[in-house]
Amino acid sequence: MIFQALFDSMHFSGWLLFGFALLLLTDVIRSWRPPNFPPGPWAVPFLGNIFTGADNQTMKKLAQEYGPVFSLRKGSERLVFISGYKMVKEALLNQLDSFADRPVVPLFNDIFHGLGISLSNGYLWKKQRKFANTHLRYFGEGQKSLEKYIEVESNFLCEAFKDEQGRPFNPHYTLTNAVSNIISAVVFGHRFEYSDQSFRSFLQLDNDTIALAGPAQLYDAFPGLFKYLPGPHQTVHANYRVILNFLRKEIEKHQEEWNPDDPRDYIDMYLAEMEKKKEDPQAGFNTENLLACTLDLIEAGTETTANTLRWGLVYMMNYPEIQEKVQAEIDRVIGQSRQPTMADRPNLPYTEAVIHETQRLGNIVPLGLPRMATKDTTLGEYLIPKGTSVTMILGSVLFDKNEWATPDIFNPEHFLDSKGQFLRKDAFLPFSAGKRVCIGEHMAKLELFLFFTSLLQRFTFSPVPGEMPSVEGVHGFTYTPKEFRMLAVPR
């Protein structure tokens, strides 16, 4: 009777208030911090910490306040972040199997549907990654063949820079095209001319998509809601549809020309594997997965390396004395009569140190792709439940003050010993580590050395008067240099 009377007396506003209170209670229960879970800042009801930035400084402040293992809430999901070399090493290397899976990332899952190499899991992921690794390792005649491709492309790149005749120009997409031509040769069996507007548009679209993927991550917290609302996520999805259509045409062309007795590239080898694995559908060798894997390889083999080279040019212009030392070493070891080769690398310790310092300070992928706890795991003093999304803050490792003498300054001495020889550092993890280490690491190292050394051998780079490139970058899904123009003066 009492409840009936209360029910009858409540007006619309009362019901509205009651409904809100019920929703609030539900949110509190759903998002209740599990026992011994990593600490984190107070979260706004329903929204969580969606307004907390993911830039380097914000992550650094959170780690200082809450420790190297902390948490944030996006919507109703709790995310764990791991900071600093000691704890990242513990997660990625000492507990190798604890964080080997990927969580569902709605922004990308709507495109990949759990396929490909980067975002897949389990048996399918193991088979796809192993196949890609094998092809990348034994492409052509192996490393020597890949090295030769890069040497040839370095010539094309240097000629393109020479054609600018010392005038101001933006090197962004010429560099990106050159780098992408290496993975294109591996995947498609051919390169693209720098004048190819169709491929240039493809690269620009992909670059824009990766830049927007950072701001579009609000979609990951509320995919059901934002799916129908305007925002950067709509542009990301629209761009990916165009990108996939470009790749689909390449695959269709390969299917038309395919000769199983004469495989030319990754796609041809994959088509052959589709025939072999017809009785094993769980391995995922099918046309849709080929499309997803192709996109994975093209993006992994283009964006990070091209932007590292752009950072290299930015630093050389900001630190001309370092550029002069690199050129002096190249002149002494190689001279001007021949191209650099990988055999020169041991004899160019300062150049190698500058390349590594560019990767460290450039910090291209500060957060990397998220991992997922494959089981209940103890990290430090905290319990991370199975299924929790975990992000390794790679930038915190590359800037760890306990590992680097001057973490915030461009300093090649970080990678040189007292005798001036190249020094490997355990805390150098731009490619991440463990079972999900970047699949293109080996290729990227070849490209960075050969492209960078060839450019510094042939040109002196200087800023356009009054336009010194900024050493502060732009945060998207990756951390990239701001657009800049430069002068490339032949030596």
Number of C-alpha atoms within 10 A of each C-alpha: 6 7 8 8 9 9 12 9 9 12 9 8 9 12 12 12 11 13 12 12 12 12 14 14 13 13 17 14 10 12 18 11 15 11 10 11 18 25 16 22 15 10 18 13 16 18 16 21 21 18 11 15 11 18 16 18 11 12 22 19 11 20 20 12 13 14 18 22 25 23 25 21 24 22 20 19 16 21 19 24 23 28 26 25 26 15 18 27 22 14 25 21 15 12 16 15 15 21 26 19 23 23 20 18 20 17 21 18 15 12 16 23 16 21 22 24 26 22 22 21 18 12 11 20 20 14 17 24 18 14 16 20 14 11 18 22 15 13 19 14 9 12 17 13 13 22 18 13 18 24 21 12 21 24 16 16 21 21 12 16 23 16 11 13 13 17 14 16 15 12 18 17 17 19 24 23 25 27 27 24 25 27 27 22 18 22 28 22 17 14 18 17 14 18 10 10 11 10 16 18 13 17 21 15 17 21 17 15 23 19 20 21 22 18 17 21 21 19 21 20 21 15 17 11 9 16 13 9 12 9 15 19 25 18 16 22 17 13 18 19 12 14 18 17 13 14 19 19 11 16 22 12 12 18 13 8 10 18 13 12 8 9 15 20 20 24 23 23 18 23 21 17 14 19 12 11 14 13 9 10 11 12 18 20 22 16 15 15 21 24 20 22 23 26 21 18 21 22 17 19 24 25 20 24 24 25 22 26 24 24 26 24 25 25 22 22 22 19 13 14 11 19 21 14 14 23 23 16 17 22 14 12 14 17 14 13 7 9 17 22 17 16 8 16 18 12 17 19 21 24 26 24 23 26 22 25 23 24 25 26 22 28 26 28 21 24 24 18 18 21 23 22 22 19 14 13 17 15 17 12 10 15 15 26 17 14 16 21 24 25 20 26 26 29 26 25 30 25 24 19 14 13 18 19 13 14 18 13 11 19 20 20 19 21 22 19 12 8 6 12 17 22 15 13 13 10 21 21 19 24 20 23 17 17 15 19 13 17 21 20 16 13 19 23 13 18 27 22 21 22 24 21 24 21 20 24 24 19 18 20 22 24 19 17 9 6 11 15 22 15 16 11 17 14 21 21 22 23 23 24 23 15 13 18 18 22 22 26 16 16 11
